[in-house]
Structures are given as structure tokens and as C-alpha cells.
Amino acid sequence: MTDAAVVVRYPTPIVVRSADICAKGLLVLLLLLAVLDPDSGGLRDKAAEARAIGYPLASFTIPVVWLLVWKERASFPWLPDLMVTLTCFTDILGNRMDLYDTITWFDDLMHFANTGLIAGAVILLTLHHSATRLRVVERALAVGATAAILWEIAEYFAFISGHSERAFAYEDTLGDLGLGVLGSVVAALVIHRLWQRGQLRTTAPQLEHQIPR
């Protein structure tokens, strides 16, 4: 049997797996409640319907790709999947608990942390742990900057363009983009450091067969 044909499997991290499943379940529940009653979900005039479609698509992308492409040659990448799911779940939970309106810095935290989580998930899924720091940062910037820009465009057309916040949108957008890029770079540096310490090396087993033995 060739190395390329070896199926790479790792023990399932129970805590991460449980957190991922719970986050997905709660996300679907909160989205359903928000669509049925946008006021109670804190999503009145905040594109509740668009989130109800986009967030499940995002949070279930990795499972679908794994089933179609990776299932026969690798165990499920639970940590990256959890990281993507958390970006959707924390946003919905923050709106549900009215944190965006009651905590002035919560929106900034979400742009920093969630863009970093997305960039980190892509790094873990697409780069081997032997990648250089420069390559990891480059990947983070490519993913994080793109994600931040796409989010700001979607946010503007979804609920800012016709809202009173439009007058402050320029300054807010610049700040959000900066925080998103910063979060991506921080995520890249943290992941690379953990790789150097021998951690997070079983998160993307589908890449292992590509490395010469």
C-alpha cells in the first residue's frame, strides 16, 4: 500500500466534538427563533432571513466537504469545524442577548475574534504543521482580509444602507476591517507557535499523506 493510500485517523477529541455539536444545535435553534420573532432574537432590521440561510451554510460546509472528499482518507477535523461554527453562533447569541447594543466594545471583539477564527480554521485545514511562519501569516491575511471585506459589503447592503447608522458607516467599516485583519494575524501567529510546540498537529489529517515519509 502506498503512503498516499493510507487512511490517517486520530482519536476524537470529545470536548471539542461535544462543543461543536452543541454549538451547531443551538445555532439552528436560535436562528429559527430569530426568524419567527426577530424582536426577541435582537435581529429586527438586521437581515435575520439572510443569516438564517448563510450561517447554516457556513457552519455545515466542512461536514459536507468531509463527507464528499475526505471521509475515506481522514478523520473529521473537529477543531476547525468548531471554529467556523463559533463565528456564526457567537454573533447570533450576541444579538439574542443584546450585547451589541449594551456593550460598546462587543462588536469590535466579534470582528477581531471571529475573523481570526475563520482564518485559523482555514490555516488548520489547508496548511501542514511544517509550514513556515511567513506562509501561515500570508494565508491568514488572504483569508482574513477577504472575509472582513465580504462581511462589510454584506452588512452594508443588508441593514446599514437604509439605516441611520449610515452616517457613521465609513469610520465603523475601517475599524472593523482593521480589527479583522489584526485578528487573522494573531490567529496565525498563535497557531504557528502551537505547531512549534508540537500541538494542533492532528487537526487536518487529510494533509498528512501529502508529506514525504
Rosetta blueprint (number, residue, H / E / L):
1 M L
2 T L
3 D H
4 A H
5 A H
6 V L
7 V L
8 V E
9 R L
10 Y L
11 P L
12 T L
13 P L
14 I H
15 V H
16 V H
17 R H
18 S H
19 A H
20 D H
21 I H
22 C H
23 A H
24 K H
25 G H
26 L H
27 L H
28 V H
29 L H
30 L H
31 L H
32 L H
33 L H
34 A H
35 V H
36 L H
37 D L
38 P L
39 D L
40 S L
41 G L
42 G L
43 L L
44 R L
45 D L
46 K L
47 A L
48 A H
49 E H
50 A H
51 R H
52 A H
53 I H
54 G H
55 Y H
56 P H
57 L H
58 A H
59 S H
60 F L
61 T H
62 I H
63 P H
64 V H
65 V H
66 W H
67 L H
68 L H
69 V H
70 W H
71 K L
72 E L
73 R L
74 A E
75 S L
76 F L
77 P L
78 W H
79 L H
80 P H
81 D H
82 L H
83 M H
84 V H
85 T H
86 L H
87 T H
88 C H
89 F H
90 T H
91 D H
92 I H
93 L H
94 G H
95 N H
96 R H
97 M L
98 D L
99 L H
100 Y H
101 D H
102 T H
103 I L
104 T L
105 W L
106 F H
107 D H
108 D H
109 L H
110 M H
111 H H
112 F H
113 A H
114 N H
115 T H
116 G H
117 L H
118 I H
119 A H
120 G H
121 A H
122 V H
123 I H
124 L H
125 L H
126 T H
127 L L
128 H L
129 H L
130 S L
131 A L
132 T L
133 R H
134 L H
135 R H
136 V H
137 V H
138 E H
139 R H
140 A H
141 L H
142 A H
143 V H
144 G H
145 A H
146 T H
147 A H
148 A H
149 I H
150 L H
151 W H
152 E H
153 I H
154 A H
155 E H
156 Y H
157 F H
158 A H
159 F H
160 I H
161 S L
162 G L
163 H L
164 S H
165 E H
166 R H
167 A H
168 F H
169 A H
170 Y H
171 E H
172 D H
173 T H
174 L H
175 G H
176 D H
177 L H
178 G H
179 L H
180 G H
181 V H
182 L H
183 G H
184 S H
185 V H
186 V H
187 A H
188 A H
189 L H
190 V H
191 I H
192 H H
193 R H
194 L H
195 W H
196 Q H
197 R L
198 G L
199 Q L
200 L L
201 R L
202 T L
203 T L
204 A L
205 P H
206 Q H
207 L H
208 E H
209 H H
210 Q H
211 I L
212 P L
213 R L
